[in-house]
Amino acid sequence: MNPPSQLILDPQTAPADAPWGGKGRALYRLGKAGFPVPQWFAISPDAHSKDGVTPELRDAIKSALKQIAADGEKLAVRSSAGDEDGPSHSFAGQLESFLFVAPDDVPQAVEKVWQSGFSDRLLAYRREHRLTGPPHPPTVLVQKMINADAAGVAFSADPVSGDKDIAVVSAVLGVASALVGGEVDADTWHVSANGVILKRYIAYKSTAQYHDGPQTLSREIASQPSLTDPQIAEIAQLSRRCQQHFGSPQDIEWALRSGKIDLLQSRPITTFAKKPQSLGAYILWDNSNIAESYGGVTTPMTFSFARHAYDGVYRQFCKILGVSPKLIEANEEIFPRMLGLIRGRVYYNLLNWYRLLAMLPGYQFNRRFMEQMMGVREPLPEEIASQIAASTAPTNRAQRLADALRLAASIAKILFNHFTLRQQIRRFYARLNEALGDGPAALKTMRPDELVSAYRGLEKRLLSKWDAPLVNDFFAMIFYGSLRKVSEKWCNDGSLQNDLLAGEGGMISAEPAKRLRVMADLARNDPELAELLRTGSPEDMQTIIERRPTFAAEYHAYLDKFADRCLEELKLESPTLDDDPVLLLRSIGHLASTDHAQHNPDAPATVRAIAELCVRERLRGHPIRRILFNWVLRNARHRVRDRENLRFERTRIFGRVRRILLELGQRFVKENLLDDPRDVFYLELDEVLGFVEGTTTTTDLRGLTQVRKAEFEKHRASPPPPSRFATRGIVNLNQLDDLSVGSAVVSASPDVSALPEDSRKGLPCCPGRVRAPVCIIRDPRGATLPRGRILVAERTDPGWIMLFPSASGLLVERGTLLSHSAIVSRELGIPSIVSIPGLMSWLADGDSVEMDGATGIVRRLPHGEETHAQ
């Protein structure tokens, strides 16, 4: 038998190479480094005996206990096997541990820990993990038990995302045994490297475990956080100190007693090596409503042009609204990084949008409106949003004075822009009509250098003077958001603002649908024409159209005005209706096959009148509120209408840029620089312009397009990334590898728990209750929408307008209350709901549903239940 001094391992005197086991070795090193480890000692595996705890060992334990625990204090007795808590295997739950052990019961607990080292469960674990050799008795740790006010675990890096800059702290009231055993949920916080709490989850903690047993907590206490913010930061920092000490991410156990934090254990995060491990700047990507403009894979030309345009127009926006040149210069890096291209898909670099908004007055007020306008489903965590606001906040008295003066100047500039907006819009239209005055036909005779000059002229006269659309968008965001807020607060109706905006008139986006109906009425009275439009070849359709002068006049007038309002109209590579009018003609043919119009043209005006009556009733007896409400409503109507009309002018400009680039492509093919004129869209804007002007660095245009076409074909064949995710450091490294399966998704799954299993809820856009089968359309090219069906799509853009007249209702998975589909459906009186989570995977083509455009509720009907429009 070994002498007692060798049976007990005292961390104060025993050597570093003593048989501490995995857990004991970590505690030994932490204690030597000065970490706050409660007093403890270890029992050597050499003390193990088949007969259990010997008298000699009992005496040694009793003597050692006097050094770490006063009379009656409880102890923790835990295992510390040689390969336990290592970087590859934690042995979690395989070996026994005992808490709240009275001093006299320690020997019995030690014996049970030893026995667990040879259990069938542990032997199976060793076989499963291919651990060779026979099991050995574990070292046993005896540690002073902390009667904790709160306790838990902490990770120095996020074990789920693999983010090394995010610590995760979890806590319960009392000791952590209930947390480790899964008996209660824990409060959880995600803490950034600089101590900012990024996410909070406060659990309902019904019980807590203390020395004297479990206690049932009152509802008030159970709902409160178990830690204060300073305590959370201290624990996160403690986990990071452990990581620095051991040289790898750590999983620690801790306990809080009377304001003091003790470190109970530290071990490597065993699953961390399997996670993405990127360092660097945090970027939050979100494609929300930008997917309406740039859906799917987008070519290098379109992205480079869009990125260049966003850079220029938002610098201009800040100047227009009175942001100081010094502040713009200090935030210089955000403007060229408003957008990103991830696997060929366009995303918002979301934090830069918040940083842009933080430079304007009223950031905390306006950012909610921006989120509504951009369709951001999950707002930025409050801590990050506040941190962005703080980055532009003054830090001393002189700065505060200067900031107050700049704020006053910005407010004055905003008021000036509000009262002069009508004149700005008139000047913009005049400037635009002058810039586009020569028409696209003139481009066909230009030399390449003249085509480049034509583009530069557009950029100088329009893209660098985008004042009216920018200012109008800003006020549309403000007034629409304000209208929604006062409708909820004063009228107790969260969707009333949509009805109040219906039937405004003067909105060019509704005109294509009305013109389609006119042409469908002409074709309805001409069966031969209607049949060929539905089924004929493009050549046959064109031939018969020219034989029908009245129809031909309407058709060509439509193309003259709306040819650029095509599917994915802001993607320069998209074919226009001039290139391929088949979808337009098919839509007219199918609409002509119906006997009468699908929708009552007076419906929007009726909806509007009912909503106005509701407002009058709700604000009766509140004259000041009524005046303010009507002022907000009037401005919201004008700004939303002008926003949609100015977006059409943007379409015209993009159409002219598209034609310039295609003409350059034609010239490059003629000079044997490209194989196909449309290959020009696989070059970037500066590469095309620079080739003509002599500033490009690579002149092998064919080689560039071949490389890019191959890469972008891979993008098209791969699943799209999530709609929202985060990256760190170098974006296009292997952290993107698992995006398609959601490993980097940061937005939560939609909460449908409050709805019946057969229902979903989105944003109501236009009222009306419809019962009908759905027609799911993923690509409107060649698609037909049977009369009376509800159109279901992931997203829509202005090119989908040709299908709207045949739809009895509209359901869209993506979108906002200010998206094109929402605005046009209101104007046409089509019941509609947008932003319905998981819509495309929830419904199958032909399913019957009941949709309520006033509440945003969609209910899938049982098979065979009668459907009809109401």
BAFI-379333 format. One record per residue (C-alpha): x, y, z. Coordinates in steps of 0.25 Angstrom, whole numbers, plus 5000, padded with zeros to 4 digits. Example, Ala and Ser with C-alpha at 12.3 -4.5 7.8 and 13.67 -1.06 7.14 Angstrom:
// BAFI-379333
504949825031/505549965029/
END
This chain:
// BAFI-379333
500050005000/500550144997/500750235008/499650335010/500450455005/500450384991/498950354992/498550494993/499050594982/499150734988/499150844976/500050924985/501150824987/500950714977/501850724964/501250754950/501450614945/500650554956/499450464951/498450584951/497550524940/496950624929/496050704938/497050714950/498250754941/497450874936/497050914950/498550894954/499050984943/497951084946/498251094961/499651114958/499351224948/498551304959/497151274954/495951274964/495851124966/495151074979/496050994988/496250844984/497050724985/497150594977/497250444980/498250374972/497750254963/498850174970/497950184983/496950094976/496649964982/495749844978/495249854993/494849994992/495350105000/496350055010/496550105025/497850175021/497150255010/495950285019/496950355029/497650425017/496350475012/495950525026/497250595028/497150665014/495750705016/496150785028/496950875019/495850915009/494550905016/494050955030/493050865038/491850835030/492250895017/491850815005/492750764994/492750724980/493350584977/493650564962/494450484952/495750524945/496150404936/497450414928/496750444915/495550514920/495250654916/496350654905/496250724892/495650604885/494750534895/494050594907/493450464913/492250554917/491250474925/492050344925/492750354939/491950384951/492050514959/491450554972/491050684977/490650734991/491450624998/491550625013/492950605018/492650475024/492150425011/493350455002/493950315003/492650254998/492550354987/494050324983/493750174982/492550204973/493350284964/494450174963/493350074960/492750164948/494150154942/493950004939/492450014935/491749954923/491350094919/492850144919/493350014912/492350044901/492750184899/494250144898/493850044887/493050144880/494150244880/495250144876/496050164889/496950044891/497549984903/496849944916/496150044925/496850104937/496350154950/496050304949/496750404958/495650464967/495550614970/494950664983/494650814983/493950904992/492550924988/492051064985/490651094990/490451174977/489451294975/489551264960/490451164952/490651114938/491551094927/492251184917/492951164904/494151254899/493651234885/492251204879/492251054878/491051064868/491551154858/493051144861/493251294862/494451314871/494051464874/492751424881/492751364895/491451294900/491051304914/489951214920/489351224934/488351174944/487951214958/488651124968/489651024965/489850974950/489450834952/488050864947/488650924935/489650814932/488550704934/487550784925/486550794936/486350954933/486651044922/487751144924/487851294921/488851304909/489651424904/490551444892/491651544896/492551614886/494051624887/493951764893/492851724903/491651764895/490451664898/489951634884/488851534887/488051514899/487151394903/486451394916/485851264920/484751234929/485451164941/484351094949/485351034960/486751054965/487650954972/488350994985/489050924996/487850905004/487050844992/486250894980/485351014982/484151064973/484351204968/483251304968/482751354954/483451484956/484851424959/484751314949/484551414938/485751504942/487151494937/488051414946/489251504943/489551654942/490151714930/491551734937/491551594942/491251544928/492451624923/493351574934/492951424931/493151444916/494551504919/494851394929/494651284918/495551364908/496651374919/496551214920/496651214905/497851294905/498451214916/498251084909/498451124895/497051074890/495551104891/495051064905/493751014911/493751064926/492851034938/492751154948/491951184960/491551324966/491451344981/491251474988/491751554975/493051464974/493251374962/493951244964/494451154952/494051014954/494650944942/495250974928/495350884916/495550894901/494250914892/494250774886/493450804874/494050934871/495050874861/493950834852/493350974851/493751094842/494851164849/494951304843/495451434849/495251574845/494251684843/492751634845/491851654833/490351634833/489851594819/488351604816/487651604802/486251634807/485551724796/486751744788/486451604782/485251664776/486251754767/487351654766/486751514768/487651394765/489051394759/489451534755/490551554744/491851634747/491351744738/490051774746/490751764760/491851854756/490851954750/489951944762/491051954772/491652074765/490252144765/489952114780/491352174783/491052304776/489652324779/489752304794/490952394795/490052494788/488852454798/489652494810/490052624804/488652664800/488152634814/489252724820/490252624826/491552694828/492752664818/493552624830/492652514834/492452464820/493952454819/494052384832/493152274827/493752274813/493852124813/492352094814/491952154801/492652054791/492151934801/490651954801/490551824793/491251694792/491251584782/491151444789/491251324779/490651414768/489551464777/489351614781/489251644796/489251764805/490451784814/489451814825/490251884835/490751984825/489252024823/489152044838/490452124838/489852214826/488552234834/489352264847/489952384840/488552444838/487752514849/486752424856/487552294855/486752214866/485452264860/485752244845/486452104846/485152034849/484552104836/485752064828/485551914833/484151914828/484451984815/485651884812/484751764817/485751724828/485051604835/485951614847/486451744852/487851774856/488151734871/487951854880/489351854885/489951854871/489051964866/489352044879/490852024876/490652074862/489952204867/491052224877/492152224866/491652354861/491252414875/492052534881/493052494892/493352634898/492652774900/493252834887/492852714879/491452724885/491352864881/491852844867/490952724866/489752804870/490052914860/490152804849/488852744854/488152874853/488752894839/488252754835/486852774840/486852904832/487252834820/486252724821/485152824823/485652904811/485652774803/484252734807/483652874803/484452874790/484252734786/483152754775/484152854768/485252754769/484452644763/484052734751/485452774749/485852624750/484852584739/485352694730/486752654732/486452514729/485652534717/486752624711/487752514714/486952404707/486452494696/487152444684/486552304686/487252164685/487252164670/488352264670/489252164677/489352074665/490252164657/491152204668/492652164669/493152094682/493752224687/492452294684/491652194691/492552204703/492352354703/490852334702/490952254715/491852354722/490852464718/489752384725/490552364737/490852514738/489452564735/488652464743/489452364751/490252474758/488952554760/487952454766/487452554776/485952554774/485752394775/486652394787/485952504794/484652444791/485052304795/485452364808/484152434811/483352314806/484052234817/483752334827/482352364824/481952224821/482552174834/481852294841/480552254835/480652114840/481052154854/479852254855/478952154849/479352054860/479352154871/478152244869/477252154860/477652014866/477851954853/479151904848/478751894833/477952014831/479052094824/478951994813/477552024810/477752174811/478752164800/477852084791/477252154778/478252274778/478252274763/479352344755/480252224757/480952174745/481252034750/479752004749/479752044734/480251924728/479151834734/478151934729/478751934715/478751774715/477251774718/477051874706/477751784697/477151654703/475751724700/476151744686/476651604684/475451544691/474551594679/475551534669/475551384672/476651354661/477551464668/477251404682/477651264678/478951304672/479351384684/479051264693/479751154684/480451214672/481851224668/482551364670/482651374655/481151344653/480751444665/481551554659/480951534645/479451534650/479751654659/480151744647/478851704640/478051764651/478351914651/477651944664/478251834672/479651864666/479552014670/479251974684/480351864684/481451954678/481052074688/481151974699/482551934695/483052074692/482752114707/482851984714/483851894707/484951914718/483951874729/484251734727/484551614736/485751644745/485751784739/486951834747/487851724742/488551774730/488651634724/487151614724/486451604710/485451724708/484051704702/484651764689/485651644690/484551544693/483051584694/482451444695/482151454710/481351584707/480651524696/480251394703/479751474715/478851554706/478351424699/478051354712/477351484718/476551494705/475951354707/475251404720/473851454718/474051584727/475051654736/475551574748/475451694757/474551814759/475251934755/474452014766/474951924777/476152004781/475352134782/474352064791/475452004800/476052144801/474652204805/474352104815/475752124822/475552274822/474152254828/474852174839/475852274842/474852384843/474052294853/475352264861/475852404862/474452464865/474652564876/476152574874/476352694865/477852704866/478052564864/477152574851/477952684846/479252614848/478752484843/478252544830/479552624828/480352494829/479352414820/479452524809/480952524809/481052374810/480052354798/480852454789/482252404793/481852254790/481252294777/482452374773/483352264778/482752164768/482752264757/484152294759/484552154759/483952144745/484952254741/486052174747/485652054738/485752144726/487152184730/487552044732/486952004719/487852114712/489052064719/488651924714/488551964700/489952034700/490651914706/489951824695/490451914684/491851914690/491651754690/491351764676/492551844672/493451754681/492951634673/493251704660/494651724665/494751574669/494851614683/493651534688/492851414683/491451474685/490951614688/490351574701/491651524706/491951664710/491051644722/492151554728/493151674728/493151784738/492751924735/494151984737/494751864728/493851904716/493952054717/495452044721/495751954708/495152064699/495852174707/497152104709/497152084725/496851944726/497951844731/497451724724/497151724709/496851584707/495351604708/494951464702/495851394712/495151474724/493751444719/494051294718/494651284732/493451364737/492351284730/492951154735/492951214749/491551264748/490951144743/491451074755/490751184763/489451154756/489551004758/489851014773/488751044784/488651184787/489151234801/488151274812/487451404811/488251454823/489551404829/490851454835/492351444831/493651484837/494951534831/495151484817/493751464811/494051364800/494851264808/494251134812/493351194822/492351204810/492451054808/491251014816/490351134814/489351054806/489050964817/488851084827/490151064836/490351214835/488851264836/488751364847/487251394846/486251304854/485251214848/483951274846/483051264858/481751204854/481451144868/480251244870/479551194857/478851064854/479650964847/478950984834/479151134834/480251234831/480351394833/480951494825/480851644823/479451684818/479551774806/478151784799/476851744806/475951634801/475651494805/475851384794/475651234794/476251174782/477351074777/478751124776/479651134764/481151124768/481951204758/483451204760/483851264746/482751334738/483451314725/482451214718/481551204730/480051214729/479151254741/477751194739/476651294742/476251294757/477551234762/478351304773/479651334768/480751284778/482251324776/483551344784/483651484779/483151574768/483651684760/483051784750/483151674739/482151594746/481051694744/480551624732/480051514740/479351594750/478051624743/477751474743/478051454757/476851444768/477951474779/479451484781/480251414791/481751444791/482851384800/483751504800/483451654799/483051774807/481851864808/482551964799/483051854789/482551864775/481551744776/480951814789/480751944782/480151894769/479251794775/478651904784/478451994771/477851884764/476951834775/477551694776/477551634790/479051614793/479951564805/481451574804/482651524813/481951394816/483051304823/483351174816/482151194806/482751124794/483150994802/481750994810/480850994798/480750904786/480250944773/478750924773/478550934788/477251004791/477451124801/476651234808/477451364808/477051484816/477751614810/477251694822/477951604833/479051544825/478551404829/478651284819/477951154822/478051024814/476750964812/476450814814/476350734801/474950754794/474550874802/473850974793/474651094788/474151224782/474551364782/473851454792/
END
